[in-house]
Amino acid sequence: MTRRVVAALMLLPAATALAGTGPAYALDPMANEEGGGYGSSASYLLTSSTTPGGQGSSANYTARTGFAGQLGAVQGITLSAPLANLAEGQSLQLAAQMLFDDGTSVTLPPGDLAWEITSGPLSAISPTGVATAAIVYQDAPAIVRATHGGFSDDFALTVLNSDPDNYGSYAGDALPDLWQIQYFGLNSPKGGRDDDFDGDRVSNLFEFSNGSDPANNNSGAAPLRISGNHLLSPGTPLVEYLPAPNVSDYRVLYIRRKDTAAARFQYTPQFSRDLLAWPNATTPLTVIADDGSFEVVSVRFPVLIGGRRSSVKAFRLNLNIAAP
């Protein structure tokens, strides 16, 4: 006797899609249509689908779903930083991204790259991409390079001269480092403010204060020259005799910088009758010439010095540097 076994296949209606929910998200995991269901929260939006093209995104990533895996060809790396300028002595964190052929990118951990200084005044670049600027005497460009997986990129930045008086042996002497390097070179032993680089018995500080050339011994020691209200050439103070009816009038002409406040210079004309006491001038100061950067000041010899008349009258210009 033969038995027949009949297998029955029962088709059941499709189950209703189940949804997962929580305080921060809503997700339909059983969605199976072309458009795909989506899940969302305050931090992300995820669209899922069984067909290619589903996409999840946030401020930090973009990911495609619907594939067994996402494939992309690396096109290179690119470096970035919050700023393109870096003050001398300060540090800046650089970042790196890996670029793919579909226009997407991922952030690389800075420690995964090899960093180096290609050029410019940077004192260090750390293994994690922190660049530190050296001390400079003027704004200067610098370049950092990073390499990862056979790809490299350069990042250009500018090191800013934030302090004009802090470079090498010229630091803190009240003279701009750039001016000293222009005339004396880097860290010259005769380039300090009290030195006399050109041997004309005029200090570098005084030559800066009156606009003469500290590297030319024919410049600082000669008296200044004017024509009308024009300064022809800088130099040491000049005594002039100006005859007038019933009076003999002597005056002294000297040069001072127009940026005295920025330079922190204080010019004080003084007179003496015995070369011992030097009271400050009490006669008016008059500007008689100006070349845009320097001005020529006129001050008359006083009739009385220290309350007394004297046939001997000497002049000197006292130059002080105010505290920063």
C-alpha positions in Angstrom: 0.0 0.0 0.0 1.5 3.3 -1.1 1.0 6.4 1.1 0.9 9.8 -0.4 2.4 12.6 1.6 1.1 15.9 0.8 3.1 19.0 1.8 1.1 22.1 2.2 2.6 25.6 1.9 0.7 28.3 3.7 1.1 31.8 2.5 0.6 34.3 5.3 0.0 38.0 4.9 3.1 40.2 5.3 3.7 41.2 8.9 3.2 44.8 9.8 6.5 46.7 10.0 7.7 47.1 13.5 8.9 50.4 14.7 11.6 51.1 17.3 11.3 54.3 19.3 13.0 56.1 22.1 13.2 59.6 23.6 15.8 60.6 21.0 14.9 58.7 17.9 12.2 57.0 15.7 13.2 54.1 13.5 11.1 51.7 11.3 13.4 48.7 10.9 11.1 46.7 8.7 10.6 49.3 6.0 11.2 47.6 2.6 9.9 50.0 0.0 12.0 51.9 -2.6 12.2 55.1 -0.7 13.2 53.5 2.5 12.3 54.3 6.1 14.2 56.8 8.1 15.5 57.2 11.6 16.3 60.6 13.1 17.4 62.4 16.3 18.9 65.8 17.2 22.3 64.6 16.0 21.6 62.5 12.8 19.2 61.6 10.0 19.4 58.1 8.6 17.5 56.9 5.5 17.6 53.1 5.0 16.6 51.1 1.9 17.1 47.7 0.4 18.1 49.4 -2.9 21.3 51.4 -3.4 21.3 55.0 -2.5 20.2 55.2 1.1 22.2 57.8 3.0 23.0 58.8 6.5 24.5 62.1 7.4 25.5 64.5 10.2 27.8 67.4 10.7 30.7 65.0 10.8 30.0 62.2 8.3 28.1 61.0 5.2 27.5 57.3 4.8 25.7 55.4 2.1 23.6 52.3 3.1 22.1 49.5 1.0 25.5 48.0 0.1 27.4 45.2 1.6 30.2 47.7 1.8 31.0 51.2 0.6 34.0 51.4 -1.8 35.8 54.6 -2.7 39.1 55.5 -4.3 41.4 57.8 -2.3 42.3 60.9 -4.2 44.6 62.6 -1.7 44.8 64.4 1.6 44.3 68.1 2.4 45.5 70.1 5.4 43.6 72.9 7.2 43.7 75.1 10.3 41.4 77.6 11.9 43.8 80.4 10.9 46.3 81.2 8.2 48.3 83.5 10.4 50.3 82.6 13.5 51.9 85.1 15.9 55.5 84.6 16.7 56.0 82.2 19.7 52.5 80.9 19.4 51.2 77.4 18.4 48.5 76.2 16.0 46.8 72.8 15.6 46.6 71.6 12.0 44.1 69.1 10.8 44.0 66.6 7.8 41.2 65.1 5.8 41.4 62.1 3.3 39.6 62.9 0.0 37.6 60.3 -2.0 36.6 60.2 -5.6 32.9 60.7 -4.8 33.6 64.1 -3.2 33.4 62.8 0.4 36.1 63.0 3.0 37.0 61.6 6.4 39.1 63.3 9.1 42.4 61.7 9.8 43.8 61.5 13.3 46.8 64.0 13.3 49.0 61.4 14.8 48.6 59.1 11.8 50.5 61.5 9.5 54.2 62.3 9.2 54.7 66.1 9.7 57.6 68.2 8.6 58.6 71.9 8.2 59.3 72.6 4.6 60.3 76.3 4.9 59.9 79.4 7.0 60.4 80.4 10.7 58.7 77.6 12.5 60.5 76.3 15.6 58.7 73.0 15.7 56.0 70.8 14.3 54.8 68.1 16.7 54.0 64.4 15.8 50.3 65.4 16.2 50.4 68.4 13.9 50.9 71.3 16.3 53.0 74.0 14.6 55.0 76.5 16.8 56.2 79.8 15.3 59.7 81.1 15.9 60.6 84.7 16.9 60.8 86.9 13.8 61.8 90.4 13.0 59.2 90.8 10.2 56.2 88.9 8.9 57.4 85.8 7.1 55.8 82.9 5.2 56.1 79.3 6.3 55.1 75.9 4.9 54.2 72.7 6.7 53.9 69.3 4.9 52.1 66.2 6.0 52.3 62.7 4.5 49.9 59.7 4.8 49.6 56.6 2.7 51.7 57.9 -0.1 49.8 61.2 -0.3 51.0 64.6 0.9 49.8 68.1 1.1 51.3 71.5 2.1 49.8 74.1 4.3 51.0 77.7 4.0 50.8 80.2 6.8 52.3 83.6 7.8 54.2 84.1 11.0 53.4 87.6 12.3 55.9 89.9 13.9 53.8 90.8 16.9 56.6 92.4 18.9 59.0 94.6 17.0 61.7 94.5 19.7 62.2 90.8 20.7 64.7 89.3 18.2 68.0 87.7 19.3 70.6 90.0 20.8 68.6 93.1 19.7 65.6 92.2 22.0 64.4 94.8 24.5 66.7 97.7 23.5 64.0 100.1 22.3 65.2 99.9 18.7 63.1 98.1 16.1 64.7 94.7 15.2 64.0 95.2 11.5 65.9 98.6 11.5 68.9 97.0 13.3 69.0 94.0 10.9 68.7 96.3 7.9 71.8 98.2 8.9 73.8 95.8 11.1 72.8 92.3 10.0 71.8 89.5 12.3 72.9 89.9 15.9 75.9 92.2 15.3 78.0 92.7 18.5 78.0 96.5 17.6 74.3 96.7 16.8 73.0 97.5 20.3 71.4 100.8 21.1 74.4 102.2 23.0 76.9 100.9 20.5 78.5 103.0 17.7 78.4 100.8 14.6 80.1 103.2 12.2 82.5 104.7 14.6 81.4 108.4 14.3 80.9 108.8 18.1 77.2 108.9 17.7 75.3 106.0 19.3 73.0 103.8 17.2 70.1 105.0 19.4 70.7 108.6 18.6 71.1 107.9 14.9 67.7 106.1 15.0 66.1 109.0 16.9 67.2 111.7 14.3 67.0 109.6 11.1 70.7 109.5 10.2 72.4 106.4 8.7 74.1 104.4 11.5 76.3 102.5 9.0 77.7 105.7 7.5 80.2 107.7 9.5 79.5 110.8 7.4 75.9 110.9 8.3 75.3 111.0 12.0 78.1 113.3 13.1 77.4 116.1 10.7 74.9 118.9 11.6 71.5 118.7 10.2 70.7 120.7 7.0 67.4 122.5 6.1 66.2 124.7 3.3 63.2 126.8 4.2 60.8 124.4 5.8 62.4 121.3 4.2 64.8 118.9 6.0 67.6 118.2 3.5 69.6 115.8 5.6 69.5 114.6 9.2 72.3 115.1 11.6 73.3 116.5 15.0 71.7 119.6 16.5 72.6 122.9 14.9 73.1 126.3 16.6 72.1 129.3 14.5 72.5 133.0 15.1 69.7 135.2 13.9 70.5 138.9 14.1 67.5 141.2 14.6 67.1 144.9 15.5 68.3 145.6 19.0 68.7 142.0 19.9 71.0 139.0 19.4 69.0 135.8 19.1 70.5 132.3 19.1 68.5 129.2 18.6 69.2 125.5 18.5 67.7 123.2 15.8 67.3 119.5 16.5 65.5 116.6 14.9 62.9 114.4 16.5 60.8 111.5 15.2 57.1 112.2 14.5 56.2 108.8 16.0 57.7 109.6 19.4 54.8 108.1 21.2 55.1 104.7 19.4 58.9 104.8 19.8 58.5 105.8 23.5 61.1 108.5 23.0 61.2 111.7 25.1 63.3 114.6 23.7 64.2 117.2 26.3 66.4 120.2 25.3 68.5 121.5 28.2 70.8 124.5 28.7 73.7 125.1 31.1 75.9 128.0 32.1 78.5 125.9 34.0 78.2 122.4 32.4 77.2 121.1 35.8 73.5 121.9 36.1 71.3 121.3 33.1 67.8 122.7 33.7 65.2 121.9 31.0 64.5 124.5 28.4 61.6 126.9 29.3 61.5 128.7 26.0 58.8 127.6 23.4 59.5 124.8 21.0 58.6 125.5 17.4 58.5 123.0 14.5 60.0 124.6 11.4 60.5 121.7 9.0 58.9 118.4 8.4 59.7 115.5 5.9 56.9 113.2 6.9 58.8 111.0 9.3 61.0 113.5 11.1 60.6 117.2 12.1 63.0 119.9 12.9 62.4 121.7 16.2 63.6 125.2 17.0 64.3 126.3 20.6 65.8 129.7 21.6 68.6 130.1 24.1 67.1 131.4 27.3 68.1 134.8 28.7 68.4 133.4 32.2 69.6 129.9 33.1 68.9 128.8 36.6 67.6 132.3 37.3 70.9 134.0 36.4 72.4 135.6 33.4 75.5 134.0 31.9 77.7 134.8 29.0 78.5 131.1 28.6 75.5 129.0 27.5 75.7 125.3 26.5 73.1 123.1 25.0 72.4 119.4 25.1 69.5 117.2 24.0 68.5 114.6 26.6 66.9 111.5 25.0 64.9 109.2 27.4 63.0 106.0 26.6 59.7 105.7 28.4 58.8 102.3 30.0 56.5 100.2 27.9 
